[in-house]
Amino acid sequence: MGNTCRICGNSEENETFTAKEMMYGLRETFEYFQCSSCGCLQIAEFPADMGKYYPGDYYSFDTYDGKKFTGTKGAIKKKQYEAAVLGGPVYQNTLGKILGKKEYAIFIGLNVNKETRILDVGCGNGRNFLYPLAEVGFKNVMG
């Protein structure tokens, strides 16, 4: 029997992939599969000892106060982030190329607004993606 998607329950025609752990040099091989129905890519079987891959000093365990934008410089950065997400194609093709924030390019063409629900799976502590969205006024971000 094939792998069953944990999101939609589909088990038909899911494509499998293998990947090696490379961050800590363990080089263990893991099987992943992509659901042919909803497109979710997921590990086929969770390792018995997750602590082996996520030690106590793993970067996602760092705390973060959620305050990326403080002072005058922070106010400018806040506007930069907001424009990167909500600025549309004109911003993306002009100032966006200069100012960066490429991580938000995924929103181009999606009609994202501050009410849009955003789920970031694997966001770590949220410092680089989710907290900035919340600070510029997005109300429905989770990770």
N, C-alpha and C positions, 0 to 999 in steps of 0.2 A: 504494500500500500504506500502511496506517495505521502509527501508532507502535507499537512493540513494547515491552512492559513489561520493564524491566531486572530486576524482582524475580521475576515468575512466567512471563514469556514470552508472555503473552496479547497479541494484536494486533487483537482483534475489539471493535468498538463502544466504543472508548476515546474519552472526551469531551475536546475540546481547549479551551484557554483561552489568552488572551494577557495579558501583564503587562509594564508598563514599569519599567525600572530607575529608582528614585527617590532612592536614598540619596546618590549622587554627582552627581545632576542630568544624567546622560547621556541619559536618556529613551529609551534604546533599547528596542525591543519584543522580547519573547521569547515563544516558544510553549511551553506546558506541556500535559501531558495527564494525565488521571486514568484509571487502569486500571479497566475495568469488571468485572474478575475479583477482584483483591485490594484495590483502592481506593487504591493508591499514587499520589500526585501527584508528577510528575517533569518536569524540563525535557526538551523533545523533542530538542534538539541543544545540546551544550556549546559555548560560545564558544571560538574558537581561542586567544584571549589572556585567560586568567582573571585575570592580574595587573592588568588594567584595572579589574576590579571588586573586587579584594582587594589594595589597596596595602600597603606594608610596615608602616604604622601601623594596619592594620585591627585592631579590638578583639579578635578571636579569636586573634590572634597573641601577645597578652600572656601572660606566664608566670604561673602560679598555684601556690602551694606546697601547696594542698589542705588548708589548716588554717583553716577558717572559724570553728571553735568553740574559743577559747582563754580561759582564766581563768574567773572566776565568771559573767560575762555570757555567755561562750561556752557554759558548761554549761546555762544557762537556755535559750539559743537552740537548743541541740542538742535539748533536750526538746521545744521548740516545733516544730521541724522533724519530729521523730519522731512527735509527736502529729498533725501535719498530714497525714502520709502514712498512718499506721497507726491513727489515732484513730477512724475510722469515721464514720457519719452523725451520731451524737450530738455528737462533737467538732465536725464540720463545721458543724452547725446552731447551735452555741452559741459556744464559745471560738474556733472557726475563723473566725467572722464578725468577731470582735474582733481577733484576733492576725494574721490575714492568711494568707500563704503560699498564695495562690490558685493558684499554678502547680502545686501538688500536688492540686488538686481533681479533676484528671483520673483520679486513682486511686479515687475514690468508687465503690463497688459492684463493684470488680474483685478483691476478696479478695487484695490485695497483701500479701506478707510479705517478710522480709529475704532470702529465697532466690529471689524473683521475678527473672527476667531482664529488664533494662530497657535498651533501646537508644535513645539520643537522637541523632537525625540533625540536624546543624546546631547542636550544643551549644556551639560556640565553644571556650573553654578549660575548660568544665565548672564554672566558679565558681558559677553561680547555680542549677544544678539537680543535676548528677551528683555533684560533690564532697560537697555536703551529704548526699546519700543514702548515699554510701560512709561518711561520717563517723558516721552514725547506725547503721551496721551492715549496710547492704545489701551483699551479696557479689558480685552479678552485674550491675554497671552498666558500660555502655560507651558511648562516643560519640566 
